[in-house]
Amino acid sequence: TVQYKVKDFSQAGVDMSQTKDLSKEGISFTISNPLTAQTILDIGLRIPGSEDLLNLEGEVVSCKEIRPNIVYAVGVKFINLSAKHKELLKSFIQSLIEE
């Protein structure tokens, strides 16, 4: 599960989606309203098996319409990742590979 909000846009609420793809460099998920490239997002990522919500920051690199005016696929690269978050993402991804 991923939560996201446009950074520094106080009128925007938090939206939720399901992660489609995840790497240690970024994430993709579906959204209902398009976002422009270079939009900065506050992201809350829940990793299965973990109680904690990872609070991350990302920059939109792509937004592609999947169903006209209804569903968009957004690609986001992580920015300003802490060493702790890099390690948590790496460990989680490695655990998926090993399954």
C-alpha positions as CSV (number, residue, x, y, z in Angstrom):
1,T,0.0,0.0,0.0
2,V,1.2,3.5,-0.8
3,Q,0.0,6.8,0.4
4,Y,0.9,10.0,-1.5
5,K,0.3,13.7,-1.5
6,V,1.7,16.6,-3.5
7,K,4.4,18.1,-1.4
8,D,3.8,21.7,-0.1
9,F,0.2,21.7,-1.4
10,S,-1.8,22.3,1.7
11,Q,-5.2,21.8,0.1
12,A,-4.4,18.4,-1.2
13,G,-5.4,15.4,0.9
14,V,-3.6,12.1,1.1
15,D,-4.6,9.5,-1.6
16,M,-3.9,5.8,-1.5
17,S,-3.0,3.3,-4.1
18,Q,-1.4,-0.1,-4.6
19,T,2.2,-0.4,-5.6
20,K,2.6,-1.8,-9.1
21,D,6.4,-1.9,-9.2
22,L,9.1,-1.1,-6.6
23,S,12.8,-0.8,-6.7
24,K,15.4,0.9,-4.5
25,E,15.4,3.8,-6.9
26,G,11.6,4.3,-7.3
27,I,8.1,3.2,-7.4
28,S,5.1,3.0,-9.7
29,F,1.4,2.9,-8.9
30,T,-1.9,3.9,-10.3
31,I,-3.7,7.2,-9.7
32,S,-7.0,8.8,-10.7
33,N,-5.8,12.3,-11.5
34,P,-2.7,13.0,-13.7
35,L,0.4,14.5,-12.3
36,T,3.0,16.4,-14.3
37,A,6.7,15.4,-14.5
38,Q,8.9,16.9,-11.7
39,T,6.0,17.1,-9.3
40,I,7.4,16.3,-5.8
41,L,5.4,13.9,-3.7
42,D,5.4,12.9,0.0
43,I,5.0,9.2,0.0
44,G,4.1,6.8,2.8
45,L,5.0,3.2,1.9
46,R,3.9,0.2,4.0
47,I,6.1,-2.8,3.6
48,P,4.5,-6.1,4.3
49,G,5.6,-7.5,7.6
50,S,6.6,-4.1,9.0
51,E,4.6,-2.0,11.4
52,D,6.3,1.2,10.3
53,L,5.2,3.4,7.4
54,L,8.3,4.6,5.4
55,N,8.0,8.3,4.9
56,L,9.7,9.0,1.6
57,E,10.0,11.8,-1.0
58,G,9.8,11.3,-4.7
59,E,9.7,13.1,-8.0
60,V,7.3,12.2,-10.8
61,V,9.2,11.1,-13.9
62,S,6.3,9.7,-15.9
63,C,2.5,9.7,-15.9
64,K,0.7,7.6,-18.6
65,E,-3.0,7.4,-19.2
66,I,-4.2,3.8,-18.9
67,R,-8.0,4.3,-19.1
68,P,-9.0,7.7,-20.5
69,N,-9.7,10.2,-17.8
70,I,-10.0,7.5,-15.1
71,V,-6.7,5.7,-14.4
72,Y,-3.0,6.8,-14.8
73,A,0.2,5.0,-14.2
74,V,2.7,7.2,-12.4
75,G,6.4,6.5,-12.2
76,V,8.3,8.2,-9.3
77,K,12.0,8.2,-8.5
78,F,12.9,8.5,-4.8
79,I,14.9,11.6,-3.8
80,N,16.7,12.4,-0.6
81,L,16.6,8.8,0.6
82,S,18.2,8.2,4.0
83,A,20.7,5.4,4.4
84,K,18.1,3.7,6.7
85,H,15.4,3.8,4.1
86,K,17.8,2.6,1.3
87,E,18.7,-0.4,3.4
88,L,15.0,-1.2,4.3
89,L,14.0,-1.1,0.6
90,K,17.0,-3.2,-0.4
91,S,16.3,-5.8,2.3
92,F,12.6,-6.0,1.4
93,I,13.3,-6.3,-2.4
94,Q,16.0,-9.0,-1.7
95,S,13.5,-11.0,0.4
96,L,11.0,-11.0,-2.6
97,I,13.8,-12.2,-4.9
98,E,14.6,-15.1,-2.6
99,E,11.0,-16.3,-2.3
